[in-house]
Amino acid sequence: MSDSHTASRETTAWTISGYFMLVILIALVVLMAARVLGFAASNPAEDDVPAFLASIFLGPVGIVLIAKGFYMIQPNQAAAITMFGSYRGTDRSHGLRWVWPWMSKTRISVRANNVVSEKLKVNDLRGNPIEIACNVVWRVSDTAQALFDVDDYKAFVFVQIESAVRSIGSRYPYDDIEHQEVTLRSHHDQINAELRTELNARLVLAGITVDECGLTHLAYAPEIAGAMLRRQQAEAVISARKKLVEGAVSMVEMALNQLSEKGVVELDDERRAAMVSNLMVVLCGERDAQPVINAGTLYQ
Protein backbone atom coordinates (compact mmCIF):
# COMPACT_ATOMS: atom_id res chain seq x y z
CA MET A 1 0.00 0.00 0.00
CA SER A 2 1.40 3.35 -1.02
CA ASP A 3 1.83 6.25 1.38
CA SER A 4 -0.73 8.33 -0.55
CA HIS A 5 -3.50 5.82 0.10
CA THR A 6 -5.61 6.33 3.21
CA ALA A 7 -7.18 3.17 4.60
CA SER A 8 -10.89 3.34 5.31
CA ARG A 9 -12.13 2.70 8.84
CA GLU A 10 -15.59 1.56 9.83
CA THR A 11 -17.69 4.04 11.82
CA THR A 12 -21.25 3.89 13.14
CA ALA A 13 -23.84 5.46 10.86
CA TRP A 14 -26.76 7.59 12.03
CA THR A 15 -29.96 5.59 11.48
CA ILE A 16 -33.19 5.11 13.37
CA SER A 17 -35.67 2.31 13.89
CA GLY A 18 -37.81 1.65 10.85
CA TYR A 19 -40.79 0.70 13.00
CA PHE A 20 -41.01 4.24 14.39
CA MET A 21 -40.95 5.70 10.89
CA LEU A 22 -43.52 3.11 9.78
CA VAL A 23 -45.95 4.45 12.40
CA ILE A 24 -45.36 7.99 11.08
CA LEU A 25 -45.92 6.79 7.51
CA ILE A 26 -49.23 5.13 8.41
CA ALA A 27 -50.33 8.22 10.33
CA LEU A 28 -49.50 10.42 7.33
CA VAL A 29 -51.51 8.17 4.99
CA VAL A 30 -54.48 8.27 7.36
CA LEU A 31 -54.29 12.06 7.59
CA MET A 32 -54.13 12.35 3.82
CA ALA A 33 -57.17 10.12 3.40
CA ALA A 34 -59.07 12.03 6.08
CA ARG A 35 -58.12 15.33 4.45
CA VAL A 36 -59.42 14.24 1.05
CA LEU A 37 -62.65 12.76 2.43
CA GLY A 38 -63.27 15.80 4.63
CA PHE A 39 -62.70 18.22 1.78
CA ALA A 40 -64.98 16.21 -0.52
CA ALA A 41 -67.78 16.08 2.08
CA SER A 42 -67.61 19.79 2.90
CA ASN A 43 -68.55 22.88 0.97
CA PRO A 44 -65.15 24.60 0.88
CA ALA A 45 -64.65 28.20 0.06
CA GLU A 46 -62.43 29.32 -2.79
CA ASP A 47 -59.74 30.40 -0.31
CA ASP A 48 -59.47 26.81 1.01
CA VAL A 49 -58.69 25.28 -2.40
CA PRO A 50 -55.00 26.39 -2.62
CA ALA A 51 -54.27 25.01 0.86
CA PHE A 52 -55.96 21.75 -0.06
CA LEU A 53 -53.99 21.42 -3.29
CA ALA A 54 -50.75 22.15 -1.45
CA SER A 55 -51.50 19.44 1.11
CA ILE A 56 -52.46 17.02 -1.64
CA PHE A 57 -49.10 17.69 -3.33
CA LEU A 58 -46.88 17.69 -0.23
CA GLY A 59 -48.53 14.69 1.41
CA PRO A 60 -47.62 12.15 -1.31
CA VAL A 61 -44.13 13.63 -1.57
CA GLY A 62 -43.63 13.09 2.16
CA ILE A 63 -45.00 9.54 1.89
CA VAL A 64 -42.63 8.73 -0.97
CA LEU A 65 -39.62 10.20 0.84
CA ILE A 66 -40.35 8.26 4.02
CA ALA A 67 -41.00 5.04 2.09
CA LYS A 68 -37.68 5.39 0.22
CA GLY A 69 -35.75 5.48 3.48
CA PHE A 70 -36.72 1.98 4.67
CA TYR A 71 -34.31 -0.96 4.45
CA MET A 72 -33.94 -4.33 6.15
CA ILE A 73 -30.85 -5.84 7.77
CA GLN A 74 -30.68 -9.56 8.53
CA PRO A 75 -28.76 -10.96 11.53
CA ASN A 76 -24.99 -10.90 10.95
CA GLN A 77 -25.45 -8.45 8.12
CA ALA A 78 -24.46 -4.80 7.86
CA ALA A 79 -25.28 -1.84 5.63
CA ALA A 80 -22.73 0.74 4.57
CA ILE A 81 -24.34 4.18 4.25
CA THR A 82 -23.03 6.62 1.65
CA MET A 83 -24.19 10.07 0.57
CA PHE A 84 -23.19 11.34 -2.85
CA GLY A 85 -20.15 9.03 -2.87
CA SER A 86 -19.05 9.88 0.68
CA TYR A 87 -18.95 7.14 3.31
CA ARG A 88 -21.18 8.10 6.26
CA GLY A 89 -20.85 4.98 8.43
CA THR A 90 -22.09 1.41 8.82
CA ASP A 91 -25.32 0.20 10.41
CA ARG A 92 -25.07 -3.23 12.11
CA SER A 93 -28.47 -3.12 13.88
CA HIS A 94 -30.63 -5.85 12.37
CA GLY A 95 -34.33 -5.47 11.66
CA LEU A 96 -36.31 -2.73 9.89
CA ARG A 97 -34.22 0.45 9.71
CA TRP A 98 -34.64 3.93 8.25
CA VAL A 99 -32.25 6.57 6.99
CA TRP A 100 -32.60 9.68 4.88
CA PRO A 101 -33.83 8.64 1.43
CA TRP A 102 -31.01 10.40 -0.44
CA MET A 103 -28.46 8.16 1.24
CA SER A 104 -27.41 4.91 -0.45
CA LYS A 105 -27.37 1.59 1.40
CA THR A 106 -24.94 -1.20 0.47
CA ARG A 107 -25.55 -4.47 2.30
CA ILE A 108 -22.61 -6.70 3.19
CA SER A 109 -22.53 -9.99 5.04
CA VAL A 110 -20.38 -10.28 8.17
CA ARG A 111 -21.07 -14.00 8.58
CA ALA A 112 -18.34 -16.62 8.59
CA ASN A 113 -17.35 -17.95 5.17
CA ASN A 114 -15.70 -21.29 4.47
CA VAL A 115 -13.29 -21.67 1.54
CA VAL A 116 -11.47 -24.81 0.41
CA SER A 117 -8.65 -23.86 -1.92
CA GLU A 118 -7.74 -25.76 -5.04
CA LYS A 119 -4.82 -28.19 -5.01
CA LEU A 120 -1.69 -26.20 -5.77
CA LYS A 121 1.62 -27.59 -6.97
CA VAL A 122 4.47 -26.07 -4.95
CA ASN A 123 8.17 -26.84 -4.50
CA ASP A 124 8.97 -27.45 -0.84
CA LEU A 125 12.14 -26.30 0.93
CA ARG A 126 14.17 -29.13 -0.65
CA GLY A 127 12.82 -28.46 -4.13
CA ASN A 128 10.47 -31.46 -4.24
CA PRO A 129 7.17 -30.77 -6.04
CA ILE A 130 4.20 -31.30 -3.73
CA GLU A 131 0.44 -30.82 -3.89
CA ILE A 132 -1.10 -28.73 -1.13
CA ALA A 133 -4.55 -27.32 -0.33
CA CYS A 134 -6.15 -25.71 2.70
CA ASN A 135 -9.46 -24.81 4.31
CA VAL A 136 -9.99 -21.23 5.52
CA VAL A 137 -12.80 -19.79 7.67
CA TRP A 138 -12.95 -16.00 7.23
CA ARG A 139 -15.33 -13.10 7.84
CA VAL A 140 -15.56 -9.38 7.21
CA SER A 141 -14.47 -7.45 10.30
CA ASP A 142 -14.30 -3.93 8.79
CA THR A 143 -17.03 -3.24 6.26
CA ALA A 144 -15.54 0.05 5.09
CA GLN A 145 -12.23 -1.54 4.14
CA ALA A 146 -13.93 -4.50 2.46
CA LEU A 147 -16.14 -2.28 0.29
CA PHE A 148 -13.92 0.71 -0.43
CA ASP A 149 -10.26 -0.37 -0.11
CA VAL A 150 -10.36 -3.32 -2.55
CA ASP A 151 -12.31 -3.73 -5.77
CA ASP A 152 -13.75 -7.19 -4.97
CA TYR A 153 -13.02 -8.43 -1.47
CA LYS A 154 -14.12 -12.04 -2.17
CA ALA A 155 -11.80 -12.36 -5.17
CA PHE A 156 -9.08 -10.71 -3.08
CA VAL A 157 -9.50 -13.41 -0.42
CA PHE A 158 -9.12 -16.24 -2.96
CA VAL A 159 -5.95 -14.75 -4.46
CA GLN A 160 -4.34 -14.12 -1.07
CA ILE A 161 -5.14 -17.65 0.12
CA GLU A 162 -3.31 -19.06 -2.89
CA SER A 163 -0.31 -16.78 -2.29
CA ALA A 164 -0.13 -17.65 1.42
CA VAL A 165 -0.35 -21.39 0.78
CA ARG A 166 2.45 -21.20 -1.80
CA SER A 167 4.57 -19.17 0.62
CA ILE A 168 4.09 -21.61 3.52
CA GLY A 169 4.63 -24.65 1.30
CA SER A 170 8.00 -23.37 0.10
CA ARG A 171 9.31 -22.59 3.61
CA TYR A 172 9.34 -26.14 4.98
CA PRO A 173 10.25 -29.61 3.73
CA TYR A 174 7.48 -32.09 3.16
CA ASP A 175 8.98 -34.68 5.51
CA ASP A 176 12.07 -35.39 7.59
CA ILE A 177 12.69 -39.01 8.55
CA GLU A 178 15.06 -38.00 11.36
CA HIS A 179 12.45 -35.66 12.90
CA GLN A 180 14.95 -32.84 13.39
CA GLU A 181 13.15 -30.20 11.30
CA VAL A 182 9.72 -28.62 11.26
CA THR A 183 7.90 -30.30 8.36
CA LEU A 184 4.59 -29.85 6.62
CA ARG A 185 3.51 -33.43 7.32
CA SER A 186 4.46 -33.74 10.99
CA HIS A 187 3.88 -30.31 12.56
CA HIS A 188 0.26 -29.54 11.70
CA ASP A 189 -0.47 -27.17 14.57
CA GLN A 190 2.59 -25.02 13.95
CA ILE A 191 2.05 -24.91 10.18
CA ASN A 192 -1.65 -24.05 10.55
CA ALA A 193 -0.89 -21.29 13.08
CA GLU A 194 1.72 -19.77 10.78
CA LEU A 195 -0.64 -19.99 7.81
CA ARG A 196 -3.34 -18.16 9.80
CA THR A 197 -0.88 -15.42 10.78
CA GLU A 198 0.23 -15.09 7.16
CA LEU A 199 -3.34 -14.80 5.91
CA ASN A 200 -4.36 -12.22 8.52
CA ALA A 201 -1.35 -10.10 7.58
CA ARG A 202 -2.29 -10.27 3.89
CA LEU A 203 -6.05 -9.71 4.35
CA VAL A 204 -5.92 -6.84 6.85
CA LEU A 205 -5.95 -4.45 3.88
CA ALA A 206 -9.45 -5.66 2.97
CA GLY A 207 -10.82 -5.71 6.52
CA ILE A 208 -10.93 -9.52 6.56
CA THR A 209 -10.20 -11.67 9.62
CA VAL A 210 -9.28 -15.37 9.41
CA ASP A 211 -10.78 -17.33 12.31
CA GLU A 212 -9.45 -20.76 11.44
CA CYS A 213 -7.41 -22.46 8.75
CA GLY A 214 -5.67 -25.76 8.15
CA LEU A 215 -4.19 -27.96 5.44
CA THR A 216 -6.70 -30.35 3.87
CA HIS A 217 -4.46 -31.99 1.28
CA LEU A 218 -0.73 -32.67 1.32
CA ALA A 219 1.04 -35.13 -0.97
CA TYR A 220 4.00 -35.46 -3.29
CA ALA A 221 3.30 -34.55 -6.91
CA PRO A 222 2.41 -37.58 -9.09
CA GLU A 223 5.68 -37.43 -11.07
CA ILE A 224 7.79 -38.15 -7.97
CA ALA A 225 5.25 -39.88 -5.72
CA GLY A 226 6.48 -43.39 -6.61
CA ALA A 227 10.16 -42.57 -6.06
CA MET A 228 9.48 -40.76 -2.79
CA LEU A 229 7.35 -43.69 -1.57
CA ARG A 230 10.25 -46.08 -2.21
CA ARG A 231 12.59 -43.69 -0.39
CA GLN A 232 10.25 -43.49 2.57
CA GLN A 233 9.99 -47.28 2.65
CA ALA A 234 13.78 -47.61 2.55
CA GLU A 235 14.23 -45.04 5.30
CA ALA A 236 11.60 -46.82 7.39
CA VAL A 237 13.40 -50.16 6.93
CA ILE A 238 16.73 -48.60 7.89
CA SER A 239 15.20 -47.00 10.96
CA ALA A 240 13.56 -50.27 11.98
CA ARG A 241 16.82 -52.19 11.50
CA LYS A 242 18.68 -49.66 13.59
CA LYS A 243 16.23 -50.07 16.47
CA LEU A 244 16.39 -53.86 16.09
CA VAL A 245 20.21 -53.94 16.24
CA GLU A 246 20.27 -51.58 19.24
CA GLY A 247 17.85 -53.84 21.08
CA ALA A 248 19.76 -57.01 20.14
CA VAL A 249 23.08 -55.59 21.34
CA SER A 250 21.49 -54.62 24.64
CA MET A 251 20.02 -58.10 25.09
CA VAL A 252 23.32 -59.84 24.23
CA GLU A 253 25.19 -57.61 26.68
CA MET A 254 22.66 -58.38 29.41
CA ALA A 255 22.87 -62.12 28.71
CA LEU A 256 26.67 -62.20 28.89
CA ASN A 257 26.75 -60.12 32.08
CA GLN A 258 24.24 -62.34 33.85
CA LEU A 259 26.05 -65.53 32.79
CA SER A 260 29.28 -64.16 34.17
CA GLU A 261 27.76 -62.80 37.41
CA LYS A 262 25.93 -66.04 38.24
CA GLY A 263 28.84 -68.23 37.23
CA VAL A 264 26.74 -70.37 34.95
CA VAL A 265 29.58 -70.91 32.50
CA GLU A 266 33.10 -69.61 32.03
CA LEU A 267 33.63 -68.24 28.55
CA ASP A 268 36.91 -67.35 26.95
CA ASP A 269 37.12 -64.72 24.23
CA GLU A 270 36.53 -67.18 21.40
CA ARG A 271 33.47 -68.79 23.02
CA ARG A 272 32.15 -65.34 23.94
CA ALA A 273 32.48 -64.25 20.31
CA ALA A 274 30.68 -67.37 19.11
CA MET A 275 27.84 -66.81 21.57
CA VAL A 276 27.54 -63.18 20.53
CA SER A 277 27.39 -64.23 16.87
CA ASN A 278 24.71 -66.84 17.52
CA LEU A 279 22.59 -64.51 19.64
CA MET A 280 22.80 -61.71 17.08
CA VAL A 281 21.73 -64.11 14.31
CA VAL A 282 18.76 -65.28 16.38
CA LEU A 283 17.69 -61.81 17.44
CA CYS A 284 18.22 -59.98 14.15
CA GLY A 285 17.32 -62.69 11.66
CA GLU A 286 14.13 -62.36 9.63
CA ARG A 287 13.47 -66.12 9.80
CA ASP A 288 13.04 -68.38 12.78
CA ALA A 289 16.34 -69.81 13.94
CA GLN A 290 16.89 -73.58 13.52
CA PRO A 291 18.69 -75.04 16.56
CA VAL A 292 21.77 -77.20 15.90
CA ILE A 293 22.95 -79.60 18.61
CA ASN A 294 26.71 -79.76 18.93
CA ALA A 295 27.66 -83.05 20.56
CA GLY A 296 31.36 -82.20 20.58
CA THR A 297 33.20 -79.09 21.56
CA LEU A 298 33.67 -75.72 19.96
CA TYR A 299 37.07 -76.76 18.68
CA GLN A 300 35.97 -80.02 17.01
C-alpha positions as CSV (number, residue, x, y, z in Angstrom):
1,M,0.0,0.0,0.0
2,S,1.4,3.4,-1.0
3,D,1.8,6.2,1.4
4,S,-0.7,8.3,-0.5
5,H,-3.5,5.8,0.1
6,T,-5.6,6.3,3.2
7,A,-7.2,3.2,4.6
8,S,-10.9,3.3,5.3
9,R,-12.1,2.7,8.8
10,E,-15.6,1.6,9.8
11,T,-17.7,4.0,11.8
12,T,-21.3,3.9,13.1
13,A,-23.8,5.5,10.9
14,W,-26.8,7.6,12.0
15,T,-30.0,5.6,11.5
16,I,-33.2,5.1,13.4
17,S,-35.7,2.3,13.9
18,G,-37.8,1.6,10.8
19,Y,-40.8,0.7,13.0
20,F,-41.0,4.2,14.4
21,M,-40.9,5.7,10.9
22,L,-43.5,3.1,9.8
23,V,-45.9,4.4,12.4
24,I,-45.4,8.0,11.1
25,L,-45.9,6.8,7.5
26,I,-49.2,5.1,8.4
27,A,-50.3,8.2,10.3
28,L,-49.5,10.4,7.3
29,V,-51.5,8.2,5.0
30,V,-54.5,8.3,7.4
31,L,-54.3,12.1,7.6
32,M,-54.1,12.3,3.8
33,A,-57.2,10.1,3.4
34,A,-59.1,12.0,6.1
35,R,-58.1,15.3,4.5
36,V,-59.4,14.2,1.0
37,L,-62.6,12.8,2.4
38,G,-63.3,15.8,4.6
39,F,-62.7,18.2,1.8
40,A,-65.0,16.2,-0.5
41,A,-67.8,16.1,2.1
42,S,-67.6,19.8,2.9
43,N,-68.6,22.9,1.0
44,P,-65.1,24.6,0.9
45,A,-64.7,28.2,0.1
46,E,-62.4,29.3,-2.8
47,D,-59.7,30.4,-0.3
48,D,-59.5,26.8,1.0
49,V,-58.7,25.3,-2.4
50,P,-55.0,26.4,-2.6
51,A,-54.3,25.0,0.9
52,F,-56.0,21.7,-0.1
53,L,-54.0,21.4,-3.3
54,A,-50.7,22.1,-1.4
55,S,-51.5,19.4,1.1
56,I,-52.5,17.0,-1.6
57,F,-49.1,17.7,-3.3
58,L,-46.9,17.7,-0.2
59,G,-48.5,14.7,1.4
60,P,-47.6,12.1,-1.3
61,V,-44.1,13.6,-1.6
62,G,-43.6,13.1,2.2
63,I,-45.0,9.5,1.9
64,V,-42.6,8.7,-1.0
65,L,-39.6,10.2,0.8
66,I,-40.4,8.3,4.0
67,A,-41.0,5.0,2.1
68,K,-37.7,5.4,0.2
69,G,-35.7,5.5,3.5
70,F,-36.7,2.0,4.7
71,Y,-34.3,-1.0,4.5
72,M,-33.9,-4.3,6.1
73,I,-30.8,-5.8,7.8
74,Q,-30.7,-9.6,8.5
75,P,-28.8,-11.0,11.5
76,N,-25.0,-10.9,11.0
77,Q,-25.4,-8.4,8.1
78,A,-24.5,-4.8,7.9
79,A,-25.3,-1.8,5.6
80,A,-22.7,0.7,4.6
81,I,-24.3,4.2,4.3
82,T,-23.0,6.6,1.6
83,M,-24.2,10.1,0.6
84,F,-23.2,11.3,-2.9
85,G,-20.2,9.0,-2.9
86,S,-19.0,9.9,0.7
87,Y,-19.0,7.1,3.3
88,R,-21.2,8.1,6.3
89,G,-20.9,5.0,8.4
90,T,-22.1,1.4,8.8
91,D,-25.3,0.2,10.4
92,R,-25.1,-3.2,12.1
93,S,-28.5,-3.1,13.9
94,H,-30.6,-5.8,12.4
95,G,-34.3,-5.5,11.7
96,L,-36.3,-2.7,9.9
97,R,-34.2,0.5,9.7
98,W,-34.6,3.9,8.3
99,V,-32.2,6.6,7.0
100,W,-32.6,9.7,4.9
101,P,-33.8,8.6,1.4
102,W,-31.0,10.4,-0.4
103,M,-28.5,8.2,1.2
104,S,-27.4,4.9,-0.4
105,K,-27.4,1.6,1.4
106,T,-24.9,-1.2,0.5
107,R,-25.5,-4.5,2.3
108,I,-22.6,-6.7,3.2
109,S,-22.5,-10.0,5.0
110,V,-20.4,-10.3,8.2
111,R,-21.1,-14.0,8.6
112,A,-18.3,-16.6,8.6
113,N,-17.4,-17.9,5.2
114,N,-15.7,-21.3,4.5
115,V,-13.3,-21.7,1.5
116,V,-11.5,-24.8,0.4
117,S,-8.6,-23.9,-1.9
118,E,-7.7,-25.8,-5.0
119,K,-4.8,-28.2,-5.0
120,L,-1.7,-26.2,-5.8
121,K,1.6,-27.6,-7.0
122,V,4.5,-26.1,-4.9
123,N,8.2,-26.8,-4.5
124,D,9.0,-27.5,-0.8
125,L,12.1,-26.3,0.9
126,R,14.2,-29.1,-0.6
127,G,12.8,-28.5,-4.1
128,N,10.5,-31.5,-4.2
129,P,7.2,-30.8,-6.0
130,I,4.2,-31.3,-3.7
131,E,0.4,-30.8,-3.9
132,I,-1.1,-28.7,-1.1
133,A,-4.6,-27.3,-0.3
134,C,-6.1,-25.7,2.7
135,N,-9.5,-24.8,4.3
136,V,-10.0,-21.2,5.5
137,V,-12.8,-19.8,7.7
138,W,-12.9,-16.0,7.2
139,R,-15.3,-13.1,7.8
140,V,-15.6,-9.4,7.2
141,S,-14.5,-7.4,10.3
142,D,-14.3,-3.9,8.8
143,T,-17.0,-3.2,6.3
144,A,-15.5,0.0,5.1
145,Q,-12.2,-1.5,4.1
146,A,-13.9,-4.5,2.5
147,L,-16.1,-2.3,0.3
148,F,-13.9,0.7,-0.4
149,D,-10.3,-0.4,-0.1
150,V,-10.4,-3.3,-2.5
151,D,-12.3,-3.7,-5.8
152,D,-13.7,-7.2,-5.0
153,Y,-13.0,-8.4,-1.5
154,K,-14.1,-12.0,-2.2
155,A,-11.8,-12.4,-5.2
156,F,-9.1,-10.7,-3.1
157,V,-9.5,-13.4,-0.4
158,F,-9.1,-16.2,-3.0
159,V,-6.0,-14.8,-4.5
160,Q,-4.3,-14.1,-1.1
161,I,-5.1,-17.7,0.1
162,E,-3.3,-19.1,-2.9
163,S,-0.3,-16.8,-2.3
164,A,-0.1,-17.6,1.4
165,V,-0.3,-21.4,0.8
166,R,2.4,-21.2,-1.8
167,S,4.6,-19.2,0.6
168,I,4.1,-21.6,3.5
169,G,4.6,-24.7,1.3
170,S,8.0,-23.4,0.1
171,R,9.3,-22.6,3.6
172,Y,9.3,-26.1,5.0
173,P,10.2,-29.6,3.7
174,Y,7.5,-32.1,3.2
175,D,9.0,-34.7,5.5
176,D,12.1,-35.4,7.6
177,I,12.7,-39.0,8.5
178,E,15.1,-38.0,11.4
179,H,12.4,-35.7,12.9
180,Q,15.0,-32.8,13.4
181,E,13.2,-30.2,11.3
182,V,9.7,-28.6,11.3
183,T,7.9,-30.3,8.4
184,L,4.6,-29.9,6.6
185,R,3.5,-33.4,7.3
186,S,4.5,-33.7,11.0
187,H,3.9,-30.3,12.6
188,H,0.3,-29.5,11.7
189,D,-0.5,-27.2,14.6
190,Q,2.6,-25.0,13.9
191,I,2.0,-24.9,10.2
192,N,-1.7,-24.0,10.6
193,A,-0.9,-21.3,13.1
194,E,1.7,-19.8,10.8
195,L,-0.6,-20.0,7.8
196,R,-3.3,-18.2,9.8
197,T,-0.9,-15.4,10.8
198,E,0.2,-15.1,7.2
199,L,-3.3,-14.8,5.9
200,N,-4.4,-12.2,8.5
201,A,-1.4,-10.1,7.6
202,R,-2.3,-10.3,3.9
203,L,-6.1,-9.7,4.3
204,V,-5.9,-6.8,6.8
205,L,-5.9,-4.5,3.9
206,A,-9.4,-5.7,3.0
207,G,-10.8,-5.7,6.5
208,I,-10.9,-9.5,6.6
209,T,-10.2,-11.7,9.6
210,V,-9.3,-15.4,9.4
211,D,-10.8,-17.3,12.3
212,E,-9.4,-20.8,11.4
213,C,-7.4,-22.5,8.7
214,G,-5.7,-25.8,8.1
215,L,-4.2,-28.0,5.4
216,T,-6.7,-30.3,3.9
217,H,-4.5,-32.0,1.3
218,L,-0.7,-32.7,1.3
219,A,1.0,-35.1,-1.0
220,Y,4.0,-35.5,-3.3
221,A,3.3,-34.5,-6.9
222,P,2.4,-37.6,-9.1
223,E,5.7,-37.4,-11.1
224,I,7.8,-38.1,-8.0
225,A,5.3,-39.9,-5.7
226,G,6.5,-43.4,-6.6
227,A,10.2,-42.6,-6.1
228,M,9.5,-40.8,-2.8
229,L,7.4,-43.7,-1.6
230,R,10.3,-46.1,-2.2
231,R,12.6,-43.7,-0.4
232,Q,10.2,-43.5,2.6
233,Q,10.0,-47.3,2.7
234,A,13.8,-47.6,2.5
235,E,14.2,-45.0,5.3
236,A,11.6,-46.8,7.4
237,V,13.4,-50.2,6.9
238,I,16.7,-48.6,7.9
239,S,15.2,-47.0,11.0
240,A,13.6,-50.3,12.0
241,R,16.8,-52.2,11.5
242,K,18.7,-49.7,13.6
243,K,16.2,-50.1,16.5
244,L,16.4,-53.9,16.1
245,V,20.2,-53.9,16.2
246,E,20.3,-51.6,19.2
247,G,17.9,-53.8,21.1
248,A,19.8,-57.0,20.1
249,V,23.1,-55.6,21.3
250,S,21.5,-54.6,24.6
251,M,20.0,-58.1,25.1
252,V,23.3,-59.8,24.2
253,E,25.2,-57.6,26.7
254,M,22.7,-58.4,29.4
255,A,22.9,-62.1,28.7
256,L,26.7,-62.2,28.9
257,N,26.8,-60.1,32.1
258,Q,24.2,-62.3,33.8
259,L,26.0,-65.5,32.8
260,S,29.3,-64.2,34.2
261,E,27.8,-62.8,37.4
262,K,25.9,-66.0,38.2
263,G,28.8,-68.2,37.2
264,V,26.7,-70.4,35.0
265,V,29.6,-70.9,32.5
266,E,33.1,-69.6,32.0
267,L,33.6,-68.2,28.6
268,D,36.9,-67.4,27.0
269,D,37.1,-64.7,24.2
270,E,36.5,-67.2,21.4
271,R,33.5,-68.8,23.0
272,R,32.1,-65.3,23.9
273,A,32.5,-64.2,20.3
274,A,30.7,-67.4,19.1
275,M,27.8,-66.8,21.6
276,V,27.5,-63.2,20.5
277,S,27.4,-64.2,16.9
278,N,24.7,-66.8,17.5
279,L,22.6,-64.5,19.6
280,M,22.8,-61.7,17.1
281,V,21.7,-64.1,14.3
282,V,18.8,-65.3,16.4
283,L,17.7,-61.8,17.4
284,C,18.2,-60.0,14.1
285,G,17.3,-62.7,11.7
286,E,14.1,-62.4,9.6
287,R,13.5,-66.1,9.8
288,D,13.0,-68.4,12.8
289,A,16.3,-69.8,13.9
290,Q,16.9,-73.6,13.5
291,P,18.7,-75.0,16.6
292,V,21.8,-77.2,15.9
293,I,22.9,-79.6,18.6
294,N,26.7,-79.8,18.9
295,A,27.7,-83.0,20.6
296,G,31.4,-82.2,20.6
297,T,33.2,-79.1,21.6
298,L,33.7,-75.7,20.0
299,Y,37.1,-76.8,18.7
300,Q,36.0,-80.0,17.0
